Amino acid sequence: MSGATPMKDPLDLLDFASALTDEEREIQATVARFLADRVRPHIAEWFENAHFARELAPELGKLGLLGMHLEGYGCAGTSAVGYGLACLELEAADSGFRSFVSVQGSLSMYSIWKWGSEDQKQEWLPRLAAGEAIGCFGLTEPDFGSNPAGMRTKAVRDGDDWILNGSKMWITNGGIADVATVWARTEDGVRGFLVPRGTPGFTTQDIKQKMSLRASVTSELHFDDVRLPDSARLPLAEGLRGPLSCLNEARFGILFGAVGAARDCLQAALGYADARVQFDRPISGFQLTQKKLADMSVSLNNAALLALHLGRLKDRGRIRPEQISVGKLNNVREAIAIARECRTVLGANGISLEYSPLRHANNLESVLTYEGTSEIHTLVIGQALTGQAAYR
């Protein structure tokens, strides 16, 4: 094997692409080309300056990436695997862009598509799919993240209207959203409401000084006696089943996205190790470096095959919530470990934004926490195995 050509894509180790259809490979390649042209040349600067390129939303819509796994209303209607591969490429560029697409399509749009009225779907979904409007999803609160049942945001009937009071925290797209899906407690249980930007009493405040997801907008939402007509209520959503179903959609995108982040880190480490010379030879020729690269490649390919398997299950309508937890827990955990190890291969250069691993590692710290912490997903799996809900 001496003198063999270095492997540029570590997913080639197990020939991952051969398990995809021609259509799936074309979706992945199309998204990768767009990102190479419109995002990758600028992402280090955007991350450093905490800038989200909102102007790209219509371009993402034109590509069919927004709500791409939904049917009708201007949505592309692709397979779950196709959507997952798009998320893989988006997060390979930066988690902030995968987060934007996930929140837009799997949280904001999915909540309307699944639980909304026909009028709500007609009003919002075509605009959101085109990137002409931006949506966000308000579930997490300052004191209630992993326990959404304890939320304090309330909606109270006042004649034919509702009065909404409370706040939401850590909301992706919140400060730029044209419409917010907001979950609140009512006398009949948890209900969802669509709150358009500009509604009196609805304000947002962006969260600054972040060390993670810097190329993404993260905000607080505040509701002070916000009056909403009953037509703003998502009529089919009753109880926590509504928001939790949306979270499962977003988590599915994450388990593919994490593979993309890890692949990008490993590509950077492989390229650097081949070019970096120490003791008169490329560091890729040293046993300790090769052990790192080999171990990471095995973990990456395992994560990719897990994601693909779960995608096939989802396309057959057979996926279960605990299986999504397995994918989210494993793939994010492996991705963040790969990102950190790749940084060590890069040495001191690894702390520079010229290289992606530490940026990905910082972003993955958020991904490890949002859409269910690693601890919660561990307990979801534990409950599936034992029948005992340890977190209640």
N, C-alpha and C positions, 0 to 999 in steps of 0.2 A: 504493500500500500504506500510505500515511500514515494513522495512526489505527487500524490493524488491531489486533484483539485479541491480546494476547501469548499464545503457545503454552504451556499449562501442562504438557503432557507432551511432552518433546522427541522421543519415539518416534512421535508423530503426524506428524513431518516426512515420513516415508516410509510412513505408514499401516500400521505394523507389525501392529496388531490385525487388519487385514483378512486377514492371512495365517494367522490362527488359526481353529480350529473353534469352534463355540458352546461345546462342552464345555471346551475349553482356556481360552477367555475366562472361563468361569464359575469354573474352578479358580483362575485368577489373581485374579479379583475377590474370591472367598471368602477367600483367604489375605490379600489386602490389607486387607479389612475387619477380619479378626481382629487383624492387626498394628496397625491404626489404633486399635483399641479397647484392646488388652491390652499392647502393647509400646511404641509410639511415644510415648505420654505420659510414659513412665518411663525410656526408654533413656538419655538424657543422665545422669540420676542414677545408673543402674546402671553405666554406663561409668565415671563419675567415682569411684564407690565400689567398683569391681571386684566387682560382684555379678551372679551368674547366677540368674535366677528359675526355680529348679528346679520350683517349683510349677506352672509352665506346661506341663510335660511331658505330663501326662494330657490337657490341653486340645489340645495338638498331636496327641496320639494320637487323640483324639475326632474331630478334623478329618480324620484319615486321612493325615497328613503323614509319619508315621514308617514308613520302609520302603515308601513309597507306590507305588513302581514294581515291587515284588515281588508274586508271586502266592501266594495261600493264606495260612494261618496267621494270619488276621486282618489281612493287608495289603490295601491298596486296589486294587492291580493296575492303576494308571494307566499311561498312555503315558509314554515318555521325555520328550516335549515337555511334557506336563502336569507331570511332576516338575521339569523345568527351569524352568518358569514359576513354580512354587512357590518354588524356590530363588532366582529373580530377586526375588520380592517379599520373601522372608526377608532377603536381603542388602541390599535397599533399606532395610530397617529397621535392621539391624546384622549385620555379618559373624559375630558371635558366635552368633546364632540360626541362621543358615544352617549354620555349622560344627557346631552341636549336631545339627541334623537330618541333615546329611551323614554325620557320624560314626555316629550312631545307625542310620541306614538303609543307607547305602552301604558302610560299613566293618564295623561290628559285626554288624548283621542280615544283610547280604549275605554275609559270610564264613560264617555259620551256614547260611543258605539255600542257598548254592552248594556248600559243602564239608562241611557237617555231616551227622551221622547223623539218621535220622528221630526218634530219641529226643531228640537235642539240639534239633532244630527244634521239636518239640512242647513241650519244657520252656521254651524261651526266646523264640521268635519271637512268640507271642501276647502275652506280657507286654511285650516290647519295643515291639511295634506299638501297644499301648495306652498306652505311657508309664508303665506301672506299674513297669517296670524300666528301667535305663539301662545302656548298653553303651559300651565303649571299644575301641580297636584299638591294640595294642602292637607296633609294628614299629621305629620310629626309636629309635636309641640315642645316648648322649652323643657317641660318636666315629664313628657310622655312620648318616648320614642318607641322602645320595644314593647310598651304596654299601651297600645292605642285605645284600648277599652276605657282607660282612665282619662281620656281627653276632657278638657274643660271648655273648649269652644262649644257654645250652645246656640241653637236656633229655636226661637219661641214664636208661636202663632200670635198674630195680631190681625184679627179679621181674616181677610183673604191673603194677607202677606205673612212674611216671616221676618223676624228681627234677629240678626246674627251678631254675636259678640264673642271675642276671643282672639287668639293669636296662633300662628304656626311658625315653625323654625326650621332652618336648614332646607329651604325650598329651592331646588334648582329651577332656573328660569323665572323665579318669582318677580324680580324687579323689571323684567322686560315682557312679562306675559300680558296678552290681551284678554285672556280669560283664565280664571282659576277654578279648578275643581276643588271644593272645600268640603271637608267632612266635619259634621257637628252632631252633638247630642241633642235629641229632641225628646219630648215626652213619650214618643213611640219608638225610641231607640236611635241608633246612628243613621243619619241620612246624608246624602250628598247634594251639594248646591253648585250651580255655575254662577260665578261672580265676575262680571266683566270689569276690566280696568275702567276707572272713572266713576264707578258707583260710589255715591257719597258715603263716607265713613270707612272706605276700603283704602288702606295705604300700605306701602311696602318700604322696606329699608334693606339695602344690600349689606351683606356681611363682608367686612374688610379684613385686611391683615391675615389672609389665609395662607397657609403653607402648602396647600393641596388643592387640586382642581382650580388652579388660578386662571385658566383660560375658560372659565365657566362662571355663570352668574348664580350666586347663592344668596338667598334673601330671607328676611322675616316678613310675614304677612300679618297685618293688624286689622281687626274688624270692630268698629265702634258704632253700635246701633245701626248696622247696615240693613236697610230695608230691601227685601227681595220679594217679587211676586211669586206665587206658587209655581208658576211656569219655569222658575229657575231651579226648582227641585228636580233631581234625577228620579223619575217616577218609579223605576224598577229596582232601585237599590234600597234594600232594607237590612239593617244591621251591619256588622263588620264584614260580612261576606262580600259586600260591594268593594270596599277599598282593598281587602286582602286579595281578591281575584286580580285586581290591577297590579298589585305588587308582584304576584307570581309571573305576570307577563314581563315586567321589568327585570326581575331576577333571571329570567331565561336569557335575555339579551346580555346580562352581565357575565354569565358563565361562558359565553362565547367571547365576549369582549376581553375578559381576563387573559384568554389564550393569545389574543392579538398583542396585548401589552407585553406579555412574556416573550412572545416571538420577536418583537421588535428589540427588546433588550438583548436577547441572545444573538440576534443578527449583528447588533452593534458590537457585542463582545467578541464574536467570531471574526469580524472584520478587523477589529483593533488588534486582537491577538496574533493575527496573521501578519500585520504590518509593524507591530511594535517589536523592536529588537533589543534584547538584553543578553549580555554575555555572548555576543556575536551570533545570536540566532533568534528567530522569532519566538516569542513567548508561547505561541501555540504548540511548539515542539517540546515543551517541558511537561513532565508527567503530572505535576500538580494542577497545571492549567487544564490539561486534557481531562483530568478527572472532574474538574468543575464543569467543563463544557459537556462532557458525556452525561453526568448526573442531571444537569439541567435539561438537556435534550430529551432524556428519557421521561422526566417529569412533564415537560411541555407536550410531548407526543401523547402521553397518557391522558393529559387534560383535554387535548384536542379530540381524541377518540371518545372520551366521555361526553364531551359537548355534542359531538355528532350523533352518538347513540341517543342522547336525550332529545335532540332535535328530531330524529326519526320517530321516536315515541310520540312526541308532540304532534307531528304531522299525521300520525295514525289515531290521534285523539286518546292516547293511552297514558299520558304522563300524569304523575301524581305529585302533589305539593312537596312531599318529602324527597322525591327524586330531584326536584329542582333545588331543594336545600343541599342535597349531596353535591350537585354540580357547582352551586354558588360557593359552598364552603371549601370544597377541594380546589377548585380552579383559582379562586382568588388567593387562597393560602399558598398554593404553589407559585402563582404569578409573583406575589410579593417577595417570596424567597428567591426566586430567579432574578428579579430586579436587583435585589440587594447583593446577591452573589456576583452578578454581572458587573456591578460597580467595583467590586474588588479586582476583577480582571483588568479593568480600566485604570486601576491605581488612582493617583492624584487627579488625572484627567477626568475621572468619573464624577467629580463634583461640578464639572462645567456643564452648562446648558448646550454646549456643542454636541454632547452625547445624551442619549435619551434615558438610560437606566435610572438615574436618580430622580428625574422628573416623573417617570412612571412609578417609581417606588413611592414618591410623595403622593401621587394621585391614588395609588392603590390603598394607601392608608385610609382614605375616605371610602373607597369601594368595599374595603373589608368591613366597614361599619354600616354603610347605608343599605337600604332594602333588606334589613335583617342583619344584625351583628353575627360574627362567627359563633358567638356563644349561643345565640338564639337558634341558629341553624343546627348547631350541635344537638340542642335539646329537642328540636323538631325530629331529627333523625332518631334520637334516643326514645322519644315517644312512639315513633313508628315501630321500633324494635321491641319495646317493652310493654306498650299500652299505657304507660304512666306519664302524665304531663308534669314534668319536674319544675316547670316555670310558673305554675299556677298555685 
